[in-house]
Amino acid sequence: MTKAMEILKSLTLEEKASLTSGKDCWRTVDVEGKLESIMMSDGPHGLRKEEDGRTVPATCFPSSSTVANSWDENLIYKIGEALGEECLANNVQVILGPGVNIKRSPLCGRNFEYFSEDPLLATKMASGHIRGVQSKGVGACIKHFAANNQETDRFSVNAVIDERTLREIYLSSFEEAVKEAKPWMIMSAYNKLNGDYCSENKYLLTDVLRDNWGYEGVVVSDWGAANEPVNGVKAGLDIRMPGPVPSADAAIVEAVKSGKLSMEELDKNVLRIIELVEKGVKGRIENYKTDMSAHNELAMKAAEESAVLLKNNNNFLPLGKSDKIALIGAFAEEIRYQGGGSSCVNATEVSNLLQAFDDKNIDYTYARGFKTEDDSIDDNLVLEAIAIAEKSDKIIMCMGLPFRMESEGFDRWTMSLPQNQIELFSKLAKLGKPIVIVLFQGSPVEMEWSENADSILAMYTGGQSVAKACVNLLFGDAVPCGKLSETWALKLENNPIALSFPEKGTATYSEGVYVGYRYYDKKKLDVMYPFGYGLSYTTFEYSDIKLSASEISECDSLEVSFKVKNTGSVAGKEICELYVEPTYPSVSRPVRELKGFKKISLDPGEEKTITMTLNKRSFAFYDVETHDWQVDTTVYKILVGASSRDLPLMASVKVNSSRTNKTFFTTDSRVYELNANPISKEALNKLLTEDLKLDISALSIDLPLSKLVGFSGGILSVDMLDRFVSELNKKIQ
């Protein structure tokens, strides 16, 4: 018998029930002589531990939306290690993070705390974060499970999502991280999912999480998210936070006594809590010391690796340190380096751009330019900015989103930057001086007005050392290598849910799987900057794609290799992206989806061969009939390149599925359905024009195939049509 089982057997019913609530805001319940208490604290990009009415100093790393732009699992692993060390130094056993919810809308107020619009990138980054934290004997708590995609009405909104969309998009961002990295805890979201609160959702917490994914850790409620205590225990919720909640404990005791809740059900939950506490206690190290200076340097490195160079006309950047520079914009002084809300960190040290310029002995003149407390235009600030710009050779304008526009607790109401910033830029652009825009924001913003900028560098919310990183990038001491983990639309109206987001009461995810680039590519919409996009101070060339096979079964793995060469004059890093595109899918699918990526370093002239491996899930969609992942028998294009819209390499593989009796078309299929597929369109045209001698233009595209029997003048029989459809389905497969 394990120690945890021995403790479980020693507990009274009342003691077991008490463990399902918190002891206070941050600690689990202890049982005298039997079980200790462990501490949880907020994350995810820095420790936010409350102690004696204050928040302890901690390293503020780049937020999740920022570090996801690094596409670097090793980097985020190192950040996780550092977070784990700071937890050890502060006697914290579980840090609440990472957040992996999908960026359904660019307006979600908490997007800075989430990784991506793409579930593969999100779950890979989350896995690195979790493994790094837990390598130090500290637990990570992945959140918010699931579909926490808006802040408006977040405590009770009902997210209505069909099964396929839920599995392919909103649960996939959690799935690999849960299965592979095995976080100690998972936090259930505030909202409802398909009618049931996430903290009391058996489908979510038991059917999917435990039975399907095999999760063995603890589920904790978001703070204040738990409702009916007995339903929570039965659904798979282990701990409700914060505590104590005597009425909930009493309700559980009464439910067991009355038979509404079995002791076996309660024991499963309590055993998981005991095992969590044991791990937390075992991981403690008394008087642990960590190198905060090294963490500050890591934060700077992470900001450098995560910044995205969006524009660089005529290689305007990097700047020369002898240039006569006008530094304009309030964010140069009041730097926006983190998000707002529960993730706010009391940073150990923060420098702004003025200090960073001074540290590098770079000559500049500064003007505030605009107000951040509201959108009003201050003419005196504008005139001051224009005056120093006129005397400069080059302008660096620092723009971004102030805390009042982007934070936990509310959603953004616009994708636009404040108008006072845009108008100042327009005035500066008329001077004819070269301009660099530096952005400090946690989410995409509209940039149609920026055509007169020579360069644009998006620093996002880059953590406490973002100013130093920014100056290193601007002057070439570091080379930009980040790429966007989310699409930047031309304008908010182009987003698939622009007309409905955010919804109160019920949020219906009618766009299905078409989120982010999956939507923009399917609709063939122009975007400001595509998913996966980012420039460098050097250039890269892709070549020589090879597949390990031209035809495989769905159970086989496929190796994809290709070469990447640094064709520029400076060393740099490239993020290589691999997408899979089904040619004739049996269900509506995105044009292409990210299925692999790798970040590499290359010296000038250096070439490397990169290999990625694809498996069944790389080709699969979630089938609602079988409630499982399925693969179509068809040809798949393997596309490799620098972004979702820059894919110079292509190879094809045929994947043979084990699916049986799959029918693409029936006699009830409409003409327009066959016209959507080149193979079926050609076969239908032959049938109509050569065999039946019918005038195609006279046929309605809504006409079912079965009606052709009546229009054929006796030439086409029902049996003949059945054979035509059967042969057609064989051709497509």
N, C-alpha and C positions, 0 to 999 in steps of 0.2 A: 504494500500500500504506500502510495506517495505521501509526502509530507502534506501536500495540499488536501488530499483526501482525508488524512487524519484530522486536519484542522476543520474541514467541513463536517465530519462526523461529531466533532466536539461542540459544534455551535447549536444553540437553541433556535427555535423558529424565529423568535423575536430578533436575535442577533443576525440571523440570515437576512431577514427583511431589512434590517438597518443598513446592511452593506449595499443595498440597491439604491441608496441615496448618498449624496455627498455629506461629509462631516461639516463642511463650511463651503466657502466659494471655490476653494481650490484643492481641497484634500479629500481623500477617501476616508471612510469610517474605520477606526481602529477598534479592536475588541480586546479588552485588558487581558493580558496573559496569553493571548492566542494569536492576534494578528495586529501588525503595525499599520500605520497610515502612510500613504505616499502623496507627494505633491505634484499637481499639474500646473502648468503656466502657459500663457498665450505664446504663440509664434505667428506666422511660420518663418519670417525672414530675420527674426531676432528675438531673443528672450525678453518677454514682458512680465517680469515677476513683481507682484505687489508685496511690499514689505514695510510694515510700520507706517502705512499711509503714503508711501512713495513707491515709485517704480525704480527698481535697481538699474544702474548703468549696464548697458550691454552693447555688443556690436550690432549695428544696423546694417545688414547685408542688403543688396539689391532685392526688390520685391520679386515675387514669382513671375509677374508679367515681364519683368526686365530680364531676369536670369534665364527665362525660357528662350529669349532671343539668342542666347549663347549656344543652344542646341548641344550642350556639353555635359554629358552625364558624369564625367570625372570631376568637372568643376563643381557641380552641385553636390556631389558626394563629399568633396572637401568642405563645402559650406556646411553640410550636415554634420560632419565631424566637429567642426568648430562650434556649432550650436550645441552638440552633445557635451562638449567640454565645458561650455559656459553653464549648461544645466548642472553638471557635476559640481562646479565651483559654487553654485547657488543652491545646492541640495534640492534640485528639481528632478523628478523621476520620469515625467512625461511632458513633452512639449507639443502643443496643439498645432499641428500642421504636418504636411503641406495641404493646401487647398487645391483641388483638381477639377472643380466644376468647369464645364464647358462655357466658353464665351459665346452665348447664343446671340446676344445683342451687344454692340459696342457701347451701349449706354448703361449697362449694369454697373452700379456704383462700386462694386467690389471686384471688378475685373483686374485691378492691379494686384490682387491677391491670388489670382488664378493663372495657370500657365498658358492655355492655348485654346483656340477654336477646334483644334484637331486632337482626337483622343489618344492617338499613338504617341505624339510628342508629349502630351500631358502626362500620360502614364509612365513613359520612360524617364522624364524629369522627376516625377514623384518617386519612382523607384530609387533613383540615385540619392535623393534627399533622405528618404527613409533609411536606406542602408547606411548612409553616412552617420546619421544620428544614432542609430541602434548599434553601430560598431563600438560605441563608447559605453554601452550598458545602460543607455537611456532610451525610453520609448518614444516613438513618433505616433501621432494620431492623425491619420488622413481624414479629410473633411471636404465638403459637407454632403453626406450620403443621404439623398441624391437629389438632383434637379433643382439645386439652389441657384437659379439663374437670374434672379432679380431681387432687389432690395425692397421695392414697393410691396407692401402687404406681405412681407416675407414670413411673418409669424404664422400665417394661416392660408396663404394662397394655395389653391389646388392646381398642381401641374398635371395636365392631362396629356399623356404621351402614349402613343401606340407602342406595342411590344417591340417591333423591329427597331424603331427609332431609339427607344430606351436602351436596348441592348447594343446597338451599333455605335451610338454617340455618347449618351449620358452615363451609361454604366461602364463603357469601355475605358473611359479615362481613369476609372478606379481599378479595373479588373487585373491587369498585369501587375500593378503595384501591390495589390492585395495578395495575389497568388505567389509572386516571386519575392518581393521584399518583406512580406509578412509583418506589417505594422502591429505594434502592441495593441493599439486602439483604433477604432473607427468612430467618427462623430456623426450622428444622424442629424439631418437638417431640420430646420424649423417647419418647413412647408409640408403640405400634403402631396402625396403622389397617387394619382388616380383614385382619389377619394379618401385615402387613409393618411393620417399624419405619419411622417417618416419614422418617428420614434415608436410608432405602434403598427408598423407596416410589416406583416408577416412575410409577404412576398419578397420584400426588399431585404429584411434582416435575417430571415431564415431560409426561404426557398432559394434565393439567389446567393446571398452572401455565404451562408454556412453549407447548405446542401449542394449547391452547384459549384461554388468556388472553393469550398473546403476551409473557410476561415475559422480559426480556433481562438482568436483573441477576443477582446472586450469591446462592446459597443457602448459608447457614452452619448448621452443626449447633448445637443447644443445647449448652451446655458439658458434654461427656461423653456426648452422645446418639448419637454415631456408633459403629457397630459394625464390620461387615465392610467394609474400605476399597474393594475393587474393586466390590462391589455398590453402594456409595454413589456412586462416580463414574458407573457405568453408569445409575443411577437419576436422576442429576442433582444430587447433592450436590457443591458446589464446594470448601468449606473445612470441615475438621473441627477443632473447638476443644475444649479448649485444646491446645496443642502444646508442644514438638515430639513427633511420633510416628514415630520412625525405622522401626519395624516396619511401619507402615501405608505409609510411603513405599516401603519395599523391596518390599512386596507388590504395589504398583501397578507398579513397574518390572518385576518378574517377570511380572506379568500381561500387560504389553505385549509383552515378549520372547517369551512363550509363545503369544501370539495370543488369550488369553482376553479381553483388553481391547485395542481398536484404538487406534492413535495418534490417529485422528480423534476418537474419543470423548473421549480425555484432552485433546486440544487445545481442544475446545469449552469444557470446564470452565476450563482454564488461561487461555484468552483472556478469559473473563469476569472472572477474578481480576485479570488485568493491567489491564483497563479500569477496574475498581473502584479499583485502586491509583492509576492515573493521575488519576482524578477526585478522589480524596482528597488527593493531592499538590498538584494544581492549586488546590484550595480553601484550602490553608494560608495564613495571614496571620501573619507574624512579629510578636511583641510586641503581639498584639491585645488591646485593652482594651474592656471592656464595663461598662455602668452597672448594677452590682449593686443599687443603691438603687431604680432603676426596676423591676428584676425583682422586688424585694420588694413594691413597690406593685402590680405586676401579679399577683403571687401572692395578695395581699389582694383585689383586684378579682375574680379568678377564684373565690375562696372565697365572696365575696358573691353572685356570679352563679350559683353551683352549689348553695348551701344550699336546702333544701326545707322550706317551712312546711307541716307536715302537718296541723296543727289550730290553730284560733284562735277559740275560742268568744267570741262577743260582742265581737269585735275587741279582745281583751285585749292583744295586742301591736299597736303598740310600747308599751314602758314609758315612764314619765316619769322623767327624770333626778333628780327630787327624791323619788322613791319610796323608802321604807324597805325595803331589799332584804336578804334572807338568801340568800347564795350558798353552795350546798351540793353536795358531791360531789367526790371526789378528782380527777376529770378537769378541774376548774377550775384545779387546780394542776399536775397531771401530764397536760398536755393530749395527747391522742392525735391527732397531726396527719399521720401517714403509715402505710403498711403495713409489714410485716416481711419480711425476707429480702433477696434480691439488689437490690431497689429502694430499700433504705434509704439516705437521703441525709444527709450531714453538713451540715445546714442552716446557712446563713450567720448567721441570727438567728432565735430563737424566743421569743415571749412567751406567757405563759399568761393566763387570764382575770383573775386578780388584778391583773396588771400592766396589762392593757388597761382594766380598770375605773379603776385609779389614773390612767392617762394621760388619761381622760375626766373626772376629778374626780367620779366617781360614788360616793356613799356606800353602803357595804355592810358586812355582817359575814359572815365565811367560816367554814365548818366542813367538815372532810374527809368525815365521814359514814360512809365504808365503806373497806375495804381493797381493793386491786387485785391484790395478790400471790396471793390465794386467795379462795374464796367464803365464808369464815367470817365470822360477825357479831361485830363488836367493840362490846360494849355501851357502852363509854365514848364511842366515836365517835358512836354513835346518840344517846345522851343529850345530847351536846354539840350535835348538829345540831338536835334537837328544841328545845333551850333557846334557840338563836338564832332559830329559826323562829317560836317563840311571841312573840318581841319584834318581829317584822317585819310589814310590810304585805303583802309579796309574796315568793314563794319562787322562786328559779331553781335547779333541780336538774340537775346535769351528770352524765349517765350515759353508758355506752358499753361497748365491747368492749376489754379490755386485750390487749396483744401476745400474751399466753399463749393467747388464744382464737382469734387470727386472724393467720395468717402464711403465707408460702410454706413449703412443706415438709410441711404437714399440713392436713387438712380439719377444719372445725368439727364438733363432735359434737352441737350443739344450736343452735336458732335463738333460744334464750332469752338474755336478759341474765343476769349472775350474780345468784343469789338474794338476796345481801346488798343489792344495789341495789334490787331489787323490794320487798323487805320494808321498807327504809327509806322508799321512796316511799309505801308503804301507810300507814306511821305518820305521815308528814308530811301525807298527804291527810286524815287524821282530824282535823287541827287546823282544818280549814275555811278555810284561807288559800288565796288564788289561787296556782296553781303553774304555772310554765313548765318543761317538760322540754327540755333541750338534749342532743342525742345526738352522740357522737363514735364512729363505727363505719364500717367499710368495706363492710358488707353489710346486708341487711334483718334485723330482729330482730322477734320476737313482741311485740305491744303490747296484747294483750287486757286487761291489768291497768291500762291507762292512762286509763280512762274519766273519772277524776276530775281529770285534767290539763286546765287551761284552754287551754294552747297547747303545741305540740310543734314544735321546730325541729331538723331533721336537718342537722348540719354535715358528716357523713361524715368522711373523712380529708382535711381541707381545706388541708393544706400549712402552711408555716412561719408564715404570717400569719393563720391561721384564727381566733385569739383576737380580733384587732382586727376582723376581718370580722364575727365573731359579735356583738360589742358594738355595732357599727354597725347590725346588723340588729335586735337586741333593742330599741334605743332610737330607731329610725326614721331614722338617718342614711343608711341604705340600705334598699331595699325588696326583700323576697324575690321571686325570679323563677325559681328552679330548679324542675324537675319530675322526677319519678322516672324513671330509665332502666331500672327493673326493678319488677316487681310485689312488693308486700309481702303475703304470704299471712297469713291469720288465724293459722295454726299450721303447723308443719312437716309434719304428717301430710297436709295438703291438697296438697302438692307431688306431681306425677305420679311421681316416682322416690323418694319418701320411704322406701319399704320396701327399696330396693335400693342406694341411694347411701351410701357409695362401694363399688364392687365391686373385689375383688382378682382378678388374673389376666385376667378377661374382663369388660368393661363393655358390656352389650348395651343399645343405645339403643332399647328397644322402644316408647318413647313417641312415636317418629317426629318429625313436625314440631311436635308439641304441647308446646312449651316456653314457659314464662312465661305471658304473657297469652293466648297462643294456646290454651293448655290451660284456664286458668281461665274464659275466655269460652265455650269450647266446652262445658265441663261446667256452666256457669252457677253457678259457685261464688262465694259471697261472699268478698271479700278485705278485708284491713285497709286497704290503699291501692292503687289500680289503677295500672297502667303509664301513665306520662305525667301523673300527678297532682301538683299543687302549688298552694298558695294564695298570695295576695298581700295587701298592705295596701290594694289597690284592687280594683275589679271590672271585668269585661269582658263585652261583649255581642256575640254573633255574629249576622250577618244576611246576607240577599241573596246566597245561593249561586247561581252561574251556571256553566254548562258551555258550551264553545265549540261543542259539537255534541251532539245526542241519540243519534246513531248513528255509529260509526266502524269502520274496518277495524283489524285488529290492528297494522298498520304505521303507522297515524296517531298523532299526538300529540293529547292532549286537555288543553286549558287549563281550569283550575278557578279561579274567582275568588269572593271573598266579602269581607264587610266585618267589621271588628272595631272596637269603640268602647270607650274607657275611660269607664266610667260612674261611677267613684269620684271622690274628692277629691284624690288625689295621683298624681303621675306614676308609671308602672310599665311593666314589660315583660311581654308575653304570648308564650307558645310555642303557636303554632297547629299543630294536628296533623290530618293527613289520612289516612283509612283507606279501603281498598277492600274491598267485601264482595260476592262472587259469589252470585247468587241460586240458580242451579241448576248447581253444579259437577259435572263428570263423575267426579271423584275426591274422596275425603275431603279437605276443606280447612278451615283455620281459619275461624271466623266472619268475622273481619275482620283485616286486616294493615296495619301502618303503611307508607305509600307516599310520604309527604312531610311536611315540617315547616318552620316558619320562626319565628324569634324577632324580635319587633318592639317598639319603644318607643312609648309613647303618653302624651301629656299629658292631664290631666283634661279630659273632654269631647271629646278628639280622636278622629277616626275615620279609618281607613285601609282601602284596598282591597288585598287580598293576592291574588297570583296564583301558582299552582303548576302545573307541567306534568307530566302522566303519559305514559308510553310503554308499549310492549308488555310490558316486564318488570313494570310496575305491575299487570298483570292476569294474568300467566302463572304456571304451576306447572311443575315439572320433570317431564317425561314419561320414564319409564324404558324405554318401548318404543322411542322415537326417540332417547333420550339427548340431549334438547334441551328448551329452554323452549317450552311450548305454551300457547295461549290457547283457552279454551272460547268457542264462540258462545253468548252468553247476556247477560242484563242484569246490570250491576254497579251496586251502590249506592256512591255517593261520599259519605263521611261526614266532617264537619269539626267540630272542637271542641277542648275543653281537656284531654281525657284519653281513654283507650281506652273509658271508660264514661261520658263526658260529651260527647256528639256531637249538638248541637242542630240542625245543618244536614245535609240529605240531598238529593241529586239522583241521577238514574239515567241511565245511558248503556248502549246496546246495543253490544257489540263483536262484530264478525263475524270469525271465524277463517278462516284458510286451510287448516285441518286438513280432511282428506278421509276419508270412510268411518269417521267416528267414531260408534260405537254406544253409546248410553247404556244401552239395555235389549235383551235377547235373549229368546228363548222359554224360556231356562233361568233367567231372572231370577225372584227370589222375590217373593211378595206383599208382604212387609215392605219390600222395596227400592222398589217402586212407591209404597207408602204414605208413604215418606219425602219424596216430591216432590209438591207440591200439584197440578201439572198431570197427572202420571201417576196420582196417587191418584183424581182426579176421573174420568179416562178409565176406570180400572179399575172404579170403582164403577158407572159407567154400563154397562159391558160385563156386569158380574155381575148387577146388579139389573134392568136394563131389557131387555137382549138375551138373557141366559141364564136369567133368573128364578131365580138361585141365592140361597140364604141366606148372606150374607156371614159372619155370626157362626159358621157351621159350618165355614168354611174355615180351615185352618191357615195362619198367617202365613209359615211356611217352605215353603209349597207352590209349586213351580215353575209358571210359566204354562203350560208344555206339558201339565201334568196336567189343565188345564181342559177339554181336548178330551174326555177320558174322562168327566168329570163333567157335561158339557153335554147328555147324552142325544141326541147326534147333531146338535145345533144348531150347534156350533162345529167347523169343520174345521181341519186343519193349515194350509191356505192362508189361511183367514180369520184365524187367529191370527198368521201371518206378516205379513199386511197391517196388522193392528192394531198390532203392534210397530213396523213400519216407519213408519206414520203418527204414532205416538206419539213416536218419535225426532225426526221432522221438527218436531213441535209444540214440543218442548223446545228445539231449536236455533233 
